[in-house]
Amino acid sequence: MNILYLTANFPYPLTSGYLRHYFLIRELAQQHEITLLSLVGATFDAANIEALTPYTKRIMTVTSQTRGGSRRRKAINRLRSVVSQDSAIVQMRGIVEQLLRSERYDAIILSGKQTYFAVRGLPLPPLVADMCDATSMKIRGHMRYASPVKRLLLWWDWQQMRGIETKIIRSAQHLLFASARDCDVMMGGLAQPAAVIPNGVDLDYWKRSTSSRDAHTIIFTGAMNYAPNSDAALYLMRDIFPRVQQVVPDAKLLIVGHSPTPEVLQAGQRPGIQVTGFVDDMRPYLEQARVFAAPLRFGAGIQNKLLEAMALELAVVASPLAGEGLRTRSGESPPLTTADSADEFARAIVHELCTPASVASSEREYVQRHFSWPRGAAQLNEILLQIAKS
């Protein structure tokens, strides 16, 4: 099949939120020809294109000068896309029209809510929309913890996002989601074909190099300028960790991830806490820890950070929201402990710190059974073959 693949960000390097598409493209390339068209930011490193070159017939990028910035800026950019005033989206749409005139595509895979406006209203081959997560649900969850002024902006952003998601759902022949939870939230009772294709984990990479670990070290990882992560880190440092220290005085907390906000850096000055900022390799930090704590209070999709911690055989204590993202389509729940309040989180973490680690890792085994890139790509391949026949 000849596939046109559109993304709202370039799927490399693998530290980005778009690593999902790198692996799906790599797997699909074994059977199909893929043209990749991506929006990129002004600071995009063109050398990243080389990572996808072996798996694609053609790679094209469109530079957007408005990508990134504050939530207010992102919301404004999204509105510009709605009314077709974003020059990058207009350029991307022109490229799509040219590609559709010059050759026949059997399917289009669309990722990113913004990219929808590059294809809206065009005569298209079958469209597969990778929603990945329920972005509107994430925004709505954020509203619960925002200031009154910020809550108004978030409400407006939520309204815009929900409208975009609805348009994509109505336009696509098939929808993809990274988690069963987000699929259920978005689809409700709709009859539109939808599939859950979870993110995978490279188990050869995310594998322990040592059996030793610090019995009293807790860790949380992620991009620390991303609102769900920075909120969780602050909640962990300010409310949960002091409760743990009352029982385990020598407990240590690692907050590992790039671009920590000023609030995260300030909270990280408390005794027993280390905020690392960017690190070249997460694995040594994860390997020294005993517990991965994920007190995410809002968010969506599947938490790659939890999968990586579980692959490295860490005990995980997570909020219901974070844990539910790892539930399988068949209803199987991940082997982790869920906690709601700061007291519940502290008790669960203390319990894990005071309990010897098991020799058998149910966490890694769960990841191995359910989160495989080849398995997900095979499922996507079946969907592509089905819609091409219809």
DOTI-347589 format. One line per 3 residues: number of its first residue (from 1); their letters; for each residue x, y, z of N, C-alpha, C. Coordinates in steps of 0.2 Angstrom, whole numbers. Example, Ala and Ser with C-alpha at 12.3 -4.5 7.8 and 13.67 -1.06 7.14 Angstrom:
% residues 2
1 = AS = 66,-28,39,62,-22,39,66,-16,39  64,-11,35,68,-5,36,64,0,39 .
END
This chain:
% residues 390
1 = MNI = 4,-6,0,0,0,0,4,6,0  2,12,-3,5,18,-3,1,22,2  5,24,7,2,28,13,5,35,14 .
4 = LYL = 0,40,15,2,46,17,1,47,24  7,49,28,7,49,35,8,56,38  3,59,41,4,66,43,4,66,51 .
7 = TAN = 9,70,53,10,71,60,11,79,62  9,80,68,9,87,70,16,89,73  21,84,73,28,85,76,32,80,73 .
10 = FPY = 38,81,72,42,76,69,44,70,74  43,64,71,43,58,76,50,56,78  55,61,79,61,59,81,64,66,83 .
13 = PLT = 68,66,89,71,60,93,66,57,97  68,51,100,63,47,103,61,49,110  64,55,112,62,58,118,56,62,118 .
16 = SGY = 54,63,111,48,67,110,42,63,111  36,67,112,30,63,113,27,60,107  31,60,101,29,57,95,33,51,93 .
19 = LRH = 36,48,98,40,42,97,36,36,95  29,37,96,24,32,94,25,31,86  25,37,83,25,36,76,31,34,73 .
22 = YFL = 37,35,76,43,32,73,43,25,73  40,22,79,40,14,79,35,12,74  29,15,74,24,12,69,26,13,62 .
25 = IRE = 29,18,60,32,19,53,37,14,52  42,13,57,47,8,56,44,1,54  39,-1,58,36,-8,57,32,-8,51 .
28 = LAQ = 28,-3,49,24,-3,43,28,-3,37  34,0,37,38,1,31,40,-6,29  40,-11,33,41,-18,30,37,-20,25 .
31 = QHE = 31,-17,24,26,-20,19,23,-14,15  24,-8,17,21,-2,14,26,3,12  24,7,7,28,13,5,25,19,9 .
34 = ITL = 29,23,12,26,29,17,29,35,15  25,40,14,27,47,13,25,51,20  30,54,23,29,57,29,29,64,28 .
37 = LSL = 24,68,31,23,75,31,22,77,38  27,81,40,26,83,47,27,91,48  23,93,53,24,100,56,31,100,60 .
40 = VGA = 35,105,60,41,105,64,41,113,67  45,113,72,46,120,75,52,123,72  53,130,74,58,134,71,65,131,72 .
43 = TFD = 66,128,78,72,125,80,73,118,78  69,115,74,70,108,72,77,107,69  80,101,71,86,99,68,85,95,62 .
46 = AAN = 87,97,56,85,93,50,89,86,50  94,86,54,98,79,55,93,74,57  88,76,61,83,70,63,80,67,58 .
49 = IEA = 80,70,52,76,66,46,80,60,44  86,60,45,90,54,44,87,47,47  85,48,53,82,42,57,76,39,54 .
52 = LTP = 72,43,50,66,40,47,67,39,39  73,41,37,74,40,29,74,33,27  77,28,31,77,21,29,70,18,29 .
55 = YTK = 65,21,32,58,18,32,53,22,28  55,27,24,50,31,21,52,32,13  47,33,9,49,34,2,50,42,1 .
58 = RIM = 47,46,5,48,53,5,47,56,12  51,61,13,49,65,20,49,72,18  44,76,20,43,83,19,41,86,26 .
61 = TVT = 44,92,27,42,95,33,40,102,32  35,105,36,33,112,36,35,115,42  38,121,42,40,124,48,35,129,50 .
64 = SQT = 33,128,57,28,133,60,32,137,65  31,144,64,34,149,69,30,149,75  24,146,75,20,148,81,20,142,86 .
67 = RGG = 23,136,84,23,130,89,26,132,95  23,128,101,26,129,107,23,135,111  26,137,117,24,143,120,19,141,126 .
70 = SRR = 16,146,129,12,145,134,5,142,132  1,140,137,-5,137,135,-10,142,131  -9,148,133,-13,154,130,-11,154,123 .
73 = RKA = -4,154,121,-2,154,115,-4,148,111  -4,142,114,-6,136,110,-13,136,108  -17,139,113,-25,140,112,-26,144,106 .
76 = INR = -22,150,106,-23,155,100,-21,151,94  -15,148,94,-13,144,88,-18,139,85  -22,136,90,-27,131,88,-33,135,85 .
79 = LRS = -35,140,88,-40,144,85,-38,146,78  -32,148,77,-30,150,70,-30,145,65  -29,138,67,-30,133,63,-37,132,61 .
82 = VVS = -42,133,66,-49,132,65,-51,136,59  -49,142,59,-51,147,54,-46,148,48  -41,143,48,-37,142,42,-32,148,41 .
85 = QDS = -30,151,47,-26,157,46,-18,155,48  -17,149,50,-10,147,52,-7,146,46  -2,149,44,2,149,38,5,142,37 .
88 = AIV = 7,139,42,10,132,41,5,127,39  -1,128,42,-7,123,40,-9,124,33  -9,131,31,-11,132,24,-6,129,20 .
91 = QMR = 1,130,21,6,127,17,6,119,17  4,116,23,4,109,23,-2,107,19  -8,110,19,-14,108,15,-12,109,8 .
94 = GIV = -8,114,6,-6,114,-1,-2,108,-3  3,106,1,7,100,-1,2,94,-1  -2,93,3,-7,87,3,-11,87,-4 .
97 = EQL = -13,93,-6,-17,93,-12,-12,91,-18  -6,94,-18,-1,92,-23,0,85,-23  1,82,-17,3,75,-17,-3,70,-19 .
100 = LRS = -9,72,-18,-15,69,-20,-16,69,-27  -14,75,-30,-15,75,-38,-9,71,-41  -3,71,-38,2,68,-42,3,60,-41 .
103 = ERY = 0,57,-36,0,50,-36,-6,48,-31  -7,41,-32,-13,38,-29,-11,35,-22  -14,37,-17,-13,34,-10,-19,30,-8 .
106 = DAI = -17,24,-5,-22,19,-3,-25,21,4  -21,25,8,-24,27,15,-20,33,17  -23,37,21,-20,43,25,-20,41,33 .
109 = ILS = -14,41,36,-14,41,43,-13,48,46  -17,50,50,-17,57,52,-16,57,60  -11,61,62,-10,61,69,-9,69,71 .
112 = GKQ = -12,71,77,-12,78,79,-18,81,77  -21,84,82,-27,88,81,-26,93,76  -21,97,76,-20,103,72,-19,101,64 .
115 = TYF = -17,95,63,-16,93,56,-22,91,52  -28,90,56,-34,89,53,-36,95,48  -34,101,50,-36,106,46,-32,107,39 .
118 = AVR = -27,103,39,-23,102,32,-27,97,27  -32,93,30,-35,89,25,-43,90,25  -45,94,30,-53,95,31,-56,97,24 .
121 = GLP = -61,93,22,-65,95,16,-62,93,9  -56,90,10,-53,88,3,-55,81,2  -56,79,-5,-57,72,-7,-51,68,-5 .
124 = LPP = -52,63,-1,-47,59,2,-48,52,1  -42,48,1,-43,41,2,-45,39,9  -46,33,11,-48,31,18,-43,35,23 .
127 = LVA = -47,38,28,-43,41,33,-43,38,40  -37,36,42,-36,33,49,-33,39,53  -37,41,58,-35,46,63,-33,43,69 .
130 = DMC = -26,44,71,-23,42,77,-24,47,82  -30,47,86,-31,52,91,-26,51,97  -23,46,98,-19,44,103,-22,45,110 .
133 = DAT = -24,51,112,-27,52,119,-32,57,118  -36,57,124,-42,62,124,-39,68,127  -37,73,122,-34,79,124,-39,83,128 .
136 = SMK = -45,83,126,-50,87,130,-51,85,137  -51,78,138,-51,76,145,-45,78,149  -39,79,146,-34,81,150,-35,89,152 .
139 = IRG = -37,93,147,-38,100,148,-44,101,154  -49,97,153,-54,97,158,-52,95,165  -47,90,165,-44,88,172,-40,94,175 .
142 = HMR = -36,97,170,-32,103,173,-36,108,176  -42,109,173,-46,115,176,-48,114,184  -48,108,186,-49,107,193,-44,110,198 .
145 = YAS = -37,110,195,-32,112,199,-29,119,197  -33,123,193,-30,129,190,-33,135,194  -30,141,194,-33,147,197,-39,149,193 .
148 = PVK = -43,153,196,-49,155,193,-48,158,186  -43,163,185,-42,166,179,-39,161,174  -35,156,176,-32,151,171,-38,146,169 .
151 = RLL = -43,145,174,-48,140,173,-52,143,167  -53,149,166,-57,152,161,-54,151,154  -47,152,154,-44,150,148,-44,143,146 .
154 = LWW = -43,139,151,-44,131,150,-50,129,148  -56,132,150,-62,131,148,-63,132,141  -61,138,139,-61,140,132,-57,135,127 .
157 = DWQ = -51,133,130,-47,129,126,-51,122,125  -54,120,131,-57,113,131,-63,113,126  -67,119,125,-72,120,121,-70,119,113 .
160 = QMR = -64,122,112,-61,122,105,-59,115,104  -55,112,109,-53,105,107,-58,100,107  -63,100,111,-69,95,110,-72,96,103 .
163 = GIE = -72,102,100,-75,103,94,-71,100,88  -64,101,89,-60,98,84,-60,90,85  -60,87,91,-60,80,91,-67,77,88 .
166 = TKI = -72,81,89,-78,78,86,-78,78,79  -75,84,76,-74,84,68,-70,78,66  -65,77,69,-60,71,67,-64,65,67 .
169 = IRS = -67,64,73,-71,57,74,-76,56,68  -80,62,66,-85,61,61,-81,60,54  -75,62,53,-72,62,46,-68,56,45 .
172 = AQH = -66,52,50,-61,47,49,-65,40,48  -62,36,44,-65,29,43,-63,25,49  -58,26,52,-56,22,58,-52,26,62 .
175 = LLF = -53,25,69,-50,29,74,-45,25,78  -39,28,80,-35,24,85,-34,28,91  -33,24,96,-31,27,103,-26,23,106 .
178 = ASA = -22,26,111,-16,23,114,-19,19,120  -24,21,123,-27,17,129,-34,16,128  -36,11,132,-43,9,132,-48,14,135 .
181 = RDC = -45,17,141,-48,22,144,-50,28,140  -45,31,136,-47,36,132,-51,35,126  -51,28,124,-56,26,118,-63,26,121 .
184 = DVM = -64,24,127,-70,24,130,-73,31,131  -69,35,134,-71,42,135,-73,46,129  -69,45,123,-70,48,117,-76,46,113 .
187 = MGG = -76,39,113,-81,36,108,-88,35,111  -88,34,118,-95,33,121,-99,28,118  -105,30,115,-109,25,112,-109,25,105 .
190 = LAQ = -104,29,102,-103,30,95,-102,23,91  -104,22,85,-103,16,82,-97,16,77  -94,22,77,-88,23,73,-82,18,74 .
193 = PAA = -79,14,69,-74,9,71,-68,13,74  -66,9,80,-61,12,84,-57,6,86  -50,7,87,-46,2,90,-41,5,95 .
196 = VIP = -39,1,99,-34,3,104,-27,0,102  -22,4,100,-16,2,99,-11,5,104  -9,2,109,-5,5,114,2,6,112 .
199 = NGV = 5,11,115,12,11,114,16,5,116  22,4,113,26,-2,115,32,0,119  36,-4,121,42,-3,125,47,-8,122 .
202 = DLD = 53,-5,121,59,-9,118,62,-12,124  60,-18,125,63,-22,131,70,-23,131  73,-23,125,81,-24,125,84,-18,128 .
205 = YWK = 81,-12,127,84,-6,129,82,-5,137  76,-6,138,73,-5,145,74,-11,149  80,-13,151,82,-19,154,87,-17,159 .
208 = RST = 86,-20,165,91,-19,171,98,-21,169  103,-17,171,110,-19,170,113,-22,177  109,-21,182,111,-22,189,105,-24,193 .
211 = SSR = 106,-29,198,101,-31,202,101,-26,209  106,-23,210,107,-18,216,102,-12,215  100,-10,220,96,-3,220,96,-1,227 .
214 = DAH = 94,6,228,94,9,234,87,8,237  87,5,243,80,2,246,76,8,247  78,14,248,74,20,251,73,25,246 .
217 = TII = 74,24,239,74,29,234,68,29,230  65,35,229,58,35,225,60,40,219  57,38,214,58,42,208,52,44,204 .
220 = FTG = 52,50,201,47,52,196,50,55,190  48,53,184,52,55,178,47,59,173  49,63,168,45,66,163,48,73,162 .
223 = AMN = 45,75,156,46,82,154,43,87,160  47,91,163,45,94,169,42,101,167  42,103,161,38,109,159,31,107,156 .
226 = YAP = 29,101,156,23,98,154,18,98,160  12,102,159,8,103,165,6,97,169  4,92,167,2,86,171,9,83,175 .
229 = NSD = 15,84,172,20,81,175,23,86,181  23,93,179,25,97,184,20,98,190  14,97,189,9,97,194,10,91,199 .
232 = AAL = 11,85,195,12,79,199,19,79,203  24,82,200,30,83,204,30,87,210  26,93,209,25,97,215,21,94,220 .
235 = YLM = 16,90,218,11,87,223,16,82,227  20,78,223,24,73,226,29,76,231  32,82,229,37,85,234,34,88,240 .
238 = RDI = 29,92,239,26,96,244,22,92,249  18,88,246,13,85,250,14,77,252  17,74,247,17,66,249,24,65,252 .
241 = FPR = 30,67,249,36,65,252,37,67,259  35,73,261,36,74,269,33,69,273  27,66,271,24,61,275,28,55,275 .
244 = VQQ = 31,53,269,35,47,269,41,48,273  44,54,273,50,55,278,49,55,285  42,56,287,41,55,294,41,48,296 .
247 = VVP = 41,43,292,41,36,293,48,33,291  51,36,285,57,33,283,62,40,282  65,42,287,69,48,287,74,48,282 .
250 = DAK = 77,43,280,82,43,275,80,42,268  73,42,267,71,42,260,73,47,256  74,46,249,77,50,244,72,51,239 .
253 = LLI = 71,56,236,66,57,230,70,60,224  70,57,218,73,59,212,67,62,208  68,68,205,63,71,200,68,72,194 .
256 = VGH = 67,67,189,71,67,183,68,69,177  70,74,174,67,76,167,69,83,165  69,84,159,71,91,156,66,96,158 .
259 = SPT = 69,102,158,65,109,158,61,109,164  64,108,170,59,109,176,57,117,177  51,118,179,49,124,180,52,128,186 .
262 = PEV = 52,134,187,55,137,193,51,135,199  45,133,199,42,130,205,44,123,207  46,119,202,48,113,203,56,113,206 .
265 = LQA = 60,118,203,66,119,206,66,121,213  62,126,214,61,128,221,59,123,226  54,119,224,52,113,229,57,108,229 .
268 = GQR = 62,107,224,67,102,224,73,104,229  73,110,232,78,112,237,77,109,244  71,106,245,70,103,251,74,97,253 .
271 = PGI = 76,95,259,80,90,261,78,83,258  82,79,255,81,73,253,78,72,246  78,78,242,75,79,235,81,81,231 .
274 = QVT = 81,78,225,86,80,220,82,81,213  82,87,210,79,88,204,85,88,199  85,84,194,91,83,190,91,88,184 .
277 = GFV = 85,89,181,85,92,175,86,87,169  88,89,163,89,85,158,95,80,160  94,73,158,99,68,158,99,64,152 .
280 = DDM = 105,62,150,106,58,143,103,52,144  102,49,149,100,42,150,96,41,156  89,39,156,85,39,162,87,32,166 .
283 = RPY = 89,27,162,90,21,165,94,20,172  100,23,172,103,23,178,100,26,184  96,31,183,92,34,189,86,29,191 .
286 = LEQ = 83,26,186,77,22,187,80,15,191  86,13,189,89,7,192,90,8,199  92,14,201,94,15,208,88,15,213 .
289 = ARV = 82,16,210,76,18,214,73,11,216  69,11,221,65,6,223,57,7,221  55,13,221,48,14,219,47,20,214 .
292 = FAA = 43,19,209,41,24,205,34,27,207  34,33,209,28,37,211,25,41,205  19,40,204,16,44,198,9,47,201 .
295 = PLR = 9,52,205,3,55,207,0,60,202  -1,58,196,-4,63,191,-11,64,193  -13,70,193,-20,72,195,-24,74,188 .
298 = FGA = -21,75,183,-24,76,176,-19,74,171  -22,72,165,-18,70,160,-23,65,155  -20,62,150,-23,58,146,-18,53,143 .
301 = GIQ = -21,48,139,-17,43,136,-13,38,140  -8,36,137,-4,31,141,2,34,143  4,32,149,10,35,152,16,31,151 .
304 = NKL = 20,33,146,26,29,144,31,28,150  31,33,154,36,33,160,34,27,165  28,26,165,26,20,169,28,13,166 .
307 = LEA = 27,13,160,29,7,156,37,6,157  41,11,156,48,11,157,50,8,164  47,11,169,48,9,176,46,2,177 .
310 = MAL = 41,0,174,39,-7,175,43,-12,172  46,-10,166,50,-14,162,57,-15,166  59,-10,170,65,-10,174,63,-13,181 .
313 = ELA = 57,-16,182,56,-20,187,55,-16,194  53,-9,193,51,-5,199,44,-6,201  43,-6,208,36,-6,210,33,1,209 .
316 = VVA = 27,1,207,24,8,205,18,9,209  18,15,212,12,18,215,10,24,211  3,23,209,1,28,204,-6,30,206 .
319 = SPL = -8,36,203,-15,39,204,-19,34,200  -26,34,201,-30,30,197,-30,32,190  -29,39,189,-29,41,182,-23,38,178 .
322 = AGE = -17,38,181,-11,36,178,-12,28,177  -14,25,182,-15,17,182,-20,15,177  -25,19,176,-31,17,172,-28,17,164 .
325 = GLR = -24,21,163,-21,22,156,-18,16,154  -16,11,158,-12,5,157,-17,-1,157  -23,0,158,-28,-5,157,-29,-8,150 .
328 = TRS = -29,-14,149,-30,-17,142,-37,-17,140  -38,-17,133,-44,-17,130,-49,-23,133  -46,-28,135,-49,-34,138,-51,-33,145 .
331 = GES = -48,-28,148,-50,-26,155,-45,-28,160  -39,-31,158,-34,-33,163,-30,-27,166  -29,-26,172,-26,-21,175,-19,-22,177 .
334 = PPL = -15,-17,177,-8,-17,178,-6,-19,185  0,-22,186,2,-24,193,5,-18,196  1,-14,199,3,-8,202,-2,-6,208 .
337 = TTA = 1,-2,212,-4,0,218,-6,7,216  -13,8,217,-16,15,216,-17,18,222  -17,25,222,-18,29,228,-21,35,226 .
340 = DSA = -25,38,230,-29,44,228,-26,50,232  -26,50,239,-24,56,243,-17,56,244  -14,61,247,-7,61,249,-6,56,254 .
343 = DEF = -10,55,259,-10,50,264,-9,43,261  -14,42,257,-14,35,253,-7,34,250  -5,39,246,1,38,242,7,37,247 .
346 = ARA = 7,41,252,13,40,257,13,33,260  7,31,262,7,24,265,9,19,260  7,19,254,8,14,249,16,14,247 .
349 = IVH = 19,20,247,26,21,246,30,18,251  28,20,257,32,17,263,31,10,263  26,7,262,25,0,262,30,-4,257 .
352 = ELC = 30,-1,251,35,-3,246,42,-2,248  44,3,251,51,4,253,53,-1,258  48,-3,262,49,-7,268,48,-15,266 .
355 = TPA = 46,-16,260,45,-23,258,51,-25,253  54,-30,254,59,-33,249,57,-34,242  61,-32,237,59,-32,230,58,-40,228 .
358 = SVA = 53,-41,225,52,-48,222,57,-50,217  59,-57,217,64,-59,212,60,-59,205  54,-62,205,50,-62,199,47,-55,198 .
361 = SSE = 47,-52,192,45,-46,190,38,-46,187  33,-46,190,26,-46,187,25,-40,183  29,-34,185,28,-28,181,31,-29,174 .
364 = REY = 37,-31,173,40,-32,167,36,-37,163  34,-42,166,30,-47,162,24,-44,159  21,-40,163,14,-37,160,16,-32,154 .
367 = VQR = 21,-29,155,23,-24,149,25,-29,143  28,-34,144,30,-39,139,24,-42,135  19,-43,139,13,-46,136,9,-41,132 .
370 = HFS = 9,-35,134,3,-31,132,6,-25,128  13,-23,128,15,-17,125,21,-18,121  19,-20,115,24,-22,110,23,-18,103 .
373 = WPR = 28,-15,101,27,-11,94,25,-15,88  29,-21,87,27,-26,82,20,-28,82  17,-29,88,10,-31,89,5,-26,87 .
376 = GAA = 7,-20,90,3,-14,88,3,-12,81  9,-13,77,9,-11,70,5,-17,66  6,-23,68,2,-28,65,-6,-27,65 .
379 = QLN = -8,-24,71,-15,-23,71,-17,-17,67  -12,-12,67,-14,-6,62,-13,-8,55  -9,-13,53,-9,-16,46,-15,-19,44 .
382 = EIL = -18,-23,49,-25,-26,47,-30,-21,46  -30,-15,50,-35,-10,49,-34,-7,42  -28,-6,40,-26,-2,34,-29,-7,28 .
385 = LQI = -27,-13,29,-30,-18,23,-37,-18,23  -41,-18,29,-48,-18,29,-51,-12,25  -48,-6,27,-52,0,24,-50,0,17 .
388 = AKS = -44,-2,15,-42,-2,8,-47,-6,3  -50,-11,6,-54,-16,3,-61,-13,3  -63,-9,7,-70,-7,8,-72,-1,3 .
END
